Amino acid sequence: MTGGGKGLIVLLGGDAGLRCGEIMALEWSDVNLEKRQLCVQRSDWKGHVTSTKGGRLRYVPLTRRLADALRQEPATAGRRVVRSEEGEPLTQRLVQGLVARAARRANIANGGVHVLRHTFCSHLAMRGAGARAIQELAGHRDLVTTQRYMHVSPAAIESAIRLLDSPPLPPSRGDILEMEPAAD
């Protein structure tokens, strides 16, 4: 297998939030290393390339780690980023097996390709990304779907409530202020 093997597949799922079919259908023409972004516009479903699940393309900025991994790969114009040694597209079963094997090596239970998307959304939420931004990055049509993906750790919940313990910030333009009723 070429195209970075398990490591690149894990990064495409965990650092870019791509679905399994989107990982399989990603072509080098979709990768812009100068702008550090991916154009996610197609998906591979049982050997048939279609549009993404949401039916629209999206742009996903690359993490440094994913950009570095992609730079280490030999790019072939118009060819799939992850592919077999023979240059053939990977099957869903093979991608799932590679990710499951990587999860076992890392002692992670229930490690699958879709878990990488949950991890992607959860990590963004725990680092303070807004739900709408996460929705756009994940390519969800509905914010309710995004919220199902955003699992928040107990430490993040504790950190959030501690914000109320800090002294209030001075008001700035656009903030809502409580005011005394005007005397008539």
Helices and strands as residue ranges (DSSP letters): H 5-14, H 20-25, G 28-30, E 31-32, E 37-40, E 43-45, E 48-50, E 58-61, H 64-71, H 92-105, H 113-126, H 131-138, H 143-149, H 154-162, G 163-165
